[in-house]
Amino acid sequence: MRFQHYIDGAFEDGSARFPSLDPATGQPWAEMPEAREPDVDRAVAAAARAFREGPWPAMTATARGKLLSRLADLVTENAARLAEIETRDTGKIIRETSAQIAYVADYYRYYAGLADKIEGAHLPIDKPDMEVWLRREPVGVVAAVVPWNSQLFLAAVKIGPALAAGCTLVVKASEDGPGPLLEFARLIDEAGFPAGVVNVITGFGPTCGSALTRHPGVDHIAFTGGPDAGRAVVRNSAENLASTSLELGGKSPFVVFADADLESAANAQVAGIFAAAGQSCVAGSRLIVARSVKDAFLDRLREKAEAVTIGSPLDMGTEVGPLATERQLRHVADLVARSEAAGAKRITGGPVEGPGWYWRPTILDCDGTTAPALAEEFFGPVLSVVSFETEAEAIRLANDTPYGLASGVFTRDLARGHRMIRALRAGVVWVNTYRAVSPIAPFGGHGLSGQGREGGLAAALDYTRTKTVWLRTSDDPIPDPFVMR
């Protein structure tokens, strides 16, 4: 297949082209356009022009919502094709891409309904002859930088609220597996958004990502990726003083108390770390389990991990597919090896022989060690395990991380559940469930997990700025300030 950029309402090739590799085989399957600085300049100029001129700034919020609703319908109608492209380009299994893309449409529907409900406020000002109110206005041109994992979802939580607020966008798809977003641009075009409102490009960090995030025409940067790349984005934003919202991954704790429903907790843990081959920002990668039930719980997990079906991501029977890149496979192998050298014991899992970038669901018992698996993000299907005796120890272990994105707690004790909710330093706390999301609920973290929120009304407000309006109601002339009375 041959993909193109979408700039100013037209499909075009970039300054260069590069092959995209199928993670299941390691072989090229498609050709991608590569944006460099001149392409970025044209995309930002198109977005800036569309923000200032033409139909978009004159459009009512209700009309914007109708376009978003049309886009949601098109996502639903084209879900099968989008899912297949995402699976081919990233290795994410077809049963996951199909389910997730169906839910992506709900995010666009949510922001379609929210578009004409972003309200200002009237202030009860302390001056009798003044009316003062606040207007919520779109921040301007948004640079939305999206990673390869769950990219249509991670694009929706940026594109949806930005368009609802009235912004325009340049969306940069990751150079690893950009096909789904480049194909999604066809739906933007078909939905009828004015030219330049949404532009979709891809390219490499030094020649595309850097040029976009430091561009003087960009007003806000919405970025999802790793902490090192996030730091680079923040440094680049010093060039244009753009505001930022950053979602930078995590090392999320999954705490299981002795009174928990162990079967339910085991199923949630398997979904939380082995789904998407562990390539999820909220992966429950640190199991913190009560010592009294540790062995029994790990027996359940090992049985479930070893029963997982590994295979072609296009097969609906496959439960764990390949990692997205060979680079990621090497990272997982290296981190497992370093952790074992530090004393971690591998209970199950490891590499898969043959073509493609596969790694079996892996469990590392890290009790009594300082294995790097406890601190570093794998972004792969590897679970690190430690145990605890007391609730205070569980809290200490859970919070022993510079990340602060997600967390999970399994207990039947309602009072303990509430104590853990207060004590855990994370942007999301799931109690007796895991990995649940909704367009209605904000999502995000702090620390090395970033700043800002995606989802809900909070996300839409991130794409606005407040304008304060003063209106004098008195008919009396304003006194001369230099005449003493």
N, C-alpha and C positions, 0 to 999 in steps of 0.2 A: 504494500500500500504506500501511497505517497500523500503526505499531509502538508498543509500550508498554514501560514499565519493568517490572522483576520485583523486587518488594520483599516480603520476609517470606512467600514462597511464593505470591504473588498477582500477576497482571498488572494494571497500572493506568496511567492517564495521569499526566503530570507536572503541574507548576504552570502550564506553558504548552506550546505546540507550535511546531515550525518545519519548513520544507520541507528536504528533502535533494535536491541537484542531481545529475543524471546527468553525469559528466565527459565522456561521449562526445557529449553534445548541449548541455550547459549548462542544461538544463531540469529543473524539479522532476519527480521520479518517485515520491517517498514522503513521508510525514509522520512526523516524529519527536517523541517526548515530550521536554520540557526539564525537567530537575531543577534546582531551586533549593534554598536552604538548608533549608526545611522537609522537602523530599523526602530530602535528604542525611541530616538528623537521623533520620528514620524508618528509612532503610536501615542506618545505623550502629547504631541501637538494636536493630534486628532481628538484625544480625550479632552484637552483644554478648550479646543474650539467648540466641541459639542456641549461642554459645560456652560460656555458663555453665550453661544449663539444658537440659532435654529430652533427646532421644535422642543428639544428636551427642557431647557430652563423655563419655557413658557407652559409646559405641560402641568396640569393639576396633579396633585398627589393621587387622586382617585384614578386618573388615567395611567399613571405609572403603575399603580396596583393592577390594573387590567392587563398591562403588558406582562407583568410578572406572573399573573395567573395563566396567561397564554403560554408563557415559557414553561410553567409547571406541567401543563397539559402535554406539551411537546416532549418533555422529559419522560413522562409516562408512556407516550406513544412510541418513543424510540429507546426505551429502557433496555430491550434485549440487545440491540446493536451497541449501545454504549457499554453495557456489561461485557460483551464479548471483546470489544477493543481494550477495555481496561484489563481484562484477564490476560489477553495476549501480550500486552505491553508491560504489565507489572507483575504477573504471576499470581495475583490475588485470585482465589478460586471463584469459579463462576457462580456457585451458590451464594457466596458472600457479595459479589459485585451486583448480582441480580437483586438481592434483597435490599442492599444499601441504596442502589439507584432508585428503586421504587420509593424509598423513604426520602431521598433527596428532593423529589417533587413536592413532598409535604413542606419542606423548608421554604421552597419558593412560594407555595400557597400561603404559608404563614406570613411571610413578608409582603405578599400581595395584599393581604388583609390589613397589615400594620401600616402600610404606606400613608394612608390618610388619617392616621391616629397618632402621629408624632406631634405632640402638642407643645405650645409655649405656655406662658403663665402671665397672669396679671398680678402686679405687686401692689400691696396696700401701702403706698409710699407715704412718708411723713410730711409731705408738702401739699397743702390744700388745693393749689391751683395746677397740679400736675397729674397726668395719667401716665403710668409707666408699665410697660409690658416687655416680655421676653419672647423673641422669635427663635425657633430652631431652624437653622439654615444648613444646607449641605456643605461639608467641609471643602469639597472641590474634587480634584483628580486623585484617585486612589491607585496606588501600586499594590496589587494583590499578588503575593508570591506564594505559590502553592507547591507542596512536596508531592512525591510520586505516590505515597500511600494514601488510599481513600481520597483521591484527589477531587473527584466530583463532589463528594460531601464537603471536603475542606474548602473547595471553591464556593459552594453554595452558601456556607456560613459567612462568607465575605461578600460575594456578589449580591445575595439577596438583601441584606440590610443596607448595603451601600446604595443600591438602586432605589430601594424604598425611601431612603433619605434624600435622594435627588442627585447623588454623586455620579461621576463617570469613572471608568476604570481602565487600567492596563493590567491584564492578568498575565503573569508569567508562570507557565507550566514548567515543572522540573524537566531538566534535560534527560532524566531517567524516566522513561515511560510517559511522554507528554501526549500520546495519541488521544486519550479520552477527552482532554480539555480542548484540543484542537478540533476534534469532531463536534464537541458541544458548541463550539462557535457557530456551527451551521444552524443550530436551534436558535441562538441569539438572532441570527440573520432572519430566519424564518418567522420568528415571533414578531418582528417589525420594529425593533428598537432603532432609533435614528442612528445614522452612521456616526461612528466615533464614540458612542456611549459606552460600549464594551469592546475592547480590543484584546485579542488573545495571541500571545507570542511564546516562544520557548528559546532557550539558549543556555550558555554556560555562565557560571558565576562571574568570572572576571570580565567577560566581554558583554554580558547581557544583564545579569542581576545587579552588578555594581552600578552600571550605567543607569539602570532604572531607579534604584533606591536613592541615588544621590542626585537625580535629575532635578533641576530647579523648577520644573513645571509640576512636580508631585507635591501634593498637600498632606497626604496621609499614607502610611505604609502599613499594610496588614500582612504579617509574615507568619508562616508556620514552618518550622524546621528545627535544627539543633541549636544548642547554646552558642557554639562558636560562630555559626552563621548569623545567629541573632545579634551577637556582639558586633559583627561586621555591618549589619543593617543599621544598628544604632549609631555606629561611627559614620556611616554614609549619610544618615539623616541629619548630621551636623552641617552638611553642605547646604541642605534646603530647609532646615528647621521644620521638617515634616513631623507631624505627630505619628506615633507608632502604637500598634497593638501586636503583641508577640505571643505566639503559642509555641513553646520550645521543648516539649516532651517531658518525660519524667522517669522516675524510678519508684513506681507506686507501691505502697505497702498493702498487703492483703492479710488482715489479722483474723485468725480463727481461734475463738475461745473454746474451752473444753465442753461447754454446754451447747455448742452450735449443732445444728442439723448437719452432720458431716457429709452426707450424700449431696445435699443441696450445695454446701460450701465447695465440695470437690468439683461438682459440675460447673459452678461459677468460676472456680479457679482455672479449670481447663479452658473455658471460654475466654477468660480474662488474659491468659498468657499464650495459648496455642492457636486461638483464632487469628486469622490473617498472618499465620506463621510468626506471631509475636510482633509483627511490624505495625504497632499501634502506639500512639503517644500515651494512652492510658493503660497499657499492658500492666497487669498486676504481677510484676516481675519479682517482687520480694514477698515470699510467704513467711509470715510470722505466726507460728502455731504454738498453742499451749503444749508444754512438754509432755503432759500426761496423755495426750491423744496424738502426739506426733507420729509415732510408728504406724498406728492404725490409719491415720489420714494419708500418710505417704504411700501406704499399700494401695489405697484407693486410687490415688493420683497416678502411681506407676501403672496400675492395671489399665486405667483410662488412656494414659499416654501411649502405652504400647499397643492399644487397640485402634489407634487413629489410622485412618486410611490415607496414605501418602501417594500422590499420583499426579496425573495431568490436571492442571488447574481448569481445563475446559470440560472435565468429566464431572457431572453432577454428583457422583459418588465420592469424589475426593474431599477429604476433610482438612488436610494441610498441604499446601502447594509449596513451590520454591520460594526462596528469598528473591528479592527484586533484582539484585545486582551481584556480580561476582565479588565486588568490593565488600558488600555486606556479608557475604558468606565467609570471606577471609577474616573479617572483623569478629564474627561470632566464634570461629574456630580459634582465633588468637586469644579471645577473652576466656573461653572455656579452658584452654591450655594453661594460661596464666593463673586461673583460679584453682585448677587442680594442683599446680605447682605450689600454691599457697596453702594447700591442705584440704580443699573442697573435695568431696567424694561424689562421683557421678553415679546416680542411682539408675538412670536409664538415659538413652538418647545418644546422638552423635551424628556424624556425616552420613550421607547416602551416596553410594557408588553409582556412577553412570552419568549420563548427560544432564545438564541443568544444574541449578544452584540450590540443592535440597539439603535440609538439615532436620533430623528427627527431633520430635519433642523431647526436651532434655530437662532433667531435674538434678540440681546440684545441692547436696547437703553441706552447708557452709557453717554449721554449728562449731563454735570454738575457733574460728578462723577470721582473718581479715581479708578474705579473698576479694579480689577486685570485682567479682560478680555481684557483690553486695552493694557496690557504689556506682559502677559504670552501667550506662544504658546499653543493653544488648541490641535492641530492635530486632530480635529474633526469638525463636520458640524455646527459650531457656529460662527456667525458674530457679531462683536462689532461695534456700530455705534456712531459717534459724528458728529457735524455739525460745519460749519464755516461761517464767513461773508466775509472775504477778502482773496485774493490770498496769501498774506503773512501769514495769520493765517493757511490756508490750508497747506502751506509748513512747518510751524512750527509743526503742528500736525503730518504731514506725517513723518517728520524726528525725532520725539520724540520717538526714539527706539534705543536700542543698536544693533539691527539687521540691515542688509543692503543687503538683497538678491534681492527682486523683488518689483515692484511698478506698479500701473496702473493709468492712467489719462484719463478722458473723458471730452472733450471740443470740440466745433466747431471752437474755436479761435486758428488759427495756431500760431500766435505770442505767445499766452499764453502757448500753448503746448511746444514750444521750450524753454520758460522760465522755465517751470516745469522740462523738461528734464535736464537742467543744474542744477537746484536747488535740485532735489531729490537725497539723498544719498543712492543709491542702485546700485547693479551690473547690473540689468535689469530694463528698463523702457518700459512699453507697453503703447502706446497712441492710444485710441479708439479701443483697442483690449485687450485680456488678455490670458495668459497661452499658447501663441504660442511658439513653439520650433522648432529647425531644427538642423540637424547634422552639418550644415555649420556655425552656430552662436555659439560663446562661451557663457557659462552660469556659473554664480557664483556670490559671494558677498564679503562682508568685515564685519569687526566688529564681532559680535557673529554669523554671517552667514558664517564665515570661510575665506578661502584664496585659490587662484588658480582658474582655470577655467576648465570646462568640455565642450566638443563640439568644433568643428572647429580645425584649425591648432594649436591654442594656447594649446589645450589639448595635442596634440601629442608632442609638444615641451617640455611640462612638464615632459615627460618620457625620455628626452635626457639630456646629459651633453655635454658641448663644450670641444673639444680638440684642442689646438693651435699647429700647425705644422710649424717649421722653417726649411727651406732648403737653405743651402748656395750654391750659383751658381758659385762663383769664383774658378778658378783653382789654384790661388796663395795660397801658404801655409799660415796658420794662424800664425801671428807673435808671437814670444815668448813674453809673457806678462811681463817677468822680465828682458828683455833686453831693455835698454833705447835707444831711437833713436833720 
